[in-house]
Amino acid sequence: MTAFYRERDGGLELFVRLTPKASADRIGGVETAADGRSYLAAKVRAVPENGAANAALEQLIAGHFGIARSKVSVRAGHTSRLKTVRIDAGQSSLAASLAALSKPLS
C-alpha cells in the first residue's frame, strides 16, 4: 500500500479519486486500489463539465483542512476521476487531519 499523499516542494500532493454528481460534497477517507495505490475518496455535487467538479473538489479540500481556497489546486487528472491535488501548506500544519484520514475505509 502506498501513501495517499506526498511532500513536494514545501507543500503536499494528495492523490484523490473524485466522484462527481453525488448527493452531497464529502471526503470519505482513504481507499486502496487493487494495484496497491492508495487515494483519498471524495464526492462532490458538481457535474464534470467546464471544470466545475475540479473547482468543487478544491473548495471541499480547502474547507476540510481549514486553509484558503487559493492554496489548493488540481495539478493532474483534470478530466479523470483520479487526480493529484496540490496543497501549498506544510505537512506539519495538516498532520492531525492527515492522520485521521489515513485510517482505511471498511
WOCOR-V285832 format. One record per pair of residues at least 4 apart in sequence whose ideal C-beta (glycine too) atoms are under 7 Angstrom apart, sorted by the first residue. I is the first residue (numbers start at 0). J is the second residue. D is the distance in whole Angstrom. If there is no record, write none. Layout:
I/J/D
I/J/D
This chain:
0/31/5
0/35/6
0/37/6
1/35/6
1/36/5
1/37/5
2/37/6
3/13/6
3/14/5
3/29/5
3/37/4
3/38/5
3/39/5
4/11/5
4/12/6
4/13/5
4/14/7
4/97/6
5/12/5
6/11/6
6/90/6
7/12/5
9/89/7
10/85/6
10/86/6
10/87/5
10/88/6
11/86/5
11/90/6
11/93/7
12/74/7
12/83/5
12/84/7
12/85/6
13/39/6
13/84/5
13/86/7
14/38/4
14/39/7
14/83/6
15/38/6
15/39/5
15/41/5
15/56/7
15/82/5
15/84/5
16/30/7
16/38/5
16/40/5
16/80/6
16/81/6
17/41/5
17/43/7
17/52/6
17/56/5
17/80/6
17/82/6
18/42/5
19/43/6
19/45/6
19/46/6
19/47/4
19/52/4
20/46/6
21/42/4
21/43/6
21/44/6
23/42/7
23/44/7
24/42/7
24/43/5
24/44/6
24/55/6
24/59/5
25/42/5
26/39/7
26/41/5
26/59/7
26/63/5
27/40/4
27/41/7
27/42/7
27/104/6
28/40/6
28/100/6
28/102/7
28/104/4
29/37/5
29/39/6
29/100/6
29/101/6
29/103/5
29/104/7
30/37/7
30/38/6
30/40/5
30/104/6
31/35/7
31/37/5
31/103/6
32/36/5
38/81/7
39/100/6
40/104/7
41/56/6
41/59/6
43/52/6
43/55/4
43/56/6
43/59/6
44/55/7
45/51/4
45/52/5
45/55/4
46/51/6
46/52/7
47/52/4
50/54/6
51/55/6
52/56/6
53/57/7
53/73/5
53/77/6
54/58/6
55/59/6
56/60/6
56/73/7
56/84/7
57/61/6
57/68/6
57/71/5
57/72/6
57/73/6
58/62/6
58/68/6
59/63/6
60/64/6
60/71/5
60/84/6
61/66/5
61/67/6
61/68/4
61/70/7
61/71/5
64/86/7
64/93/6
64/96/5
66/70/5
66/71/7
66/86/7
66/88/5
70/86/6
70/87/4
70/88/6
71/84/6
71/86/6
72/85/5
73/77/6
73/82/5
73/84/6
74/83/5
74/84/7
74/85/5
75/82/7
75/83/4
76/81/5
76/82/4
76/83/6
88/92/5
88/93/6
90/94/6
93/97/5
94/98/6
95/99/7
96/100/6
97/101/6
